[in-house]
Amino acid sequence: MQQDQPERQRAITLRFLAEPAHVNFGGKVHGGAVMKWLDQAGYTCA
């Protein structure tokens, strides 16, 4: 009888670099850029 092996967990780290066009004068990242990065991360994991 074969024993169930625990599934191996994998971790993926995605990093996005904020370019000067993605930030305002206060150094805050625009929400649209963050949403784009979240969309890309979701596409990568799908």
Protein Blocks (a to p, Z undefined) as FASTA:
>chain_A
ZZddddddddddddddddfklpcfkopacfklmmmmmmmmmmmmZZ
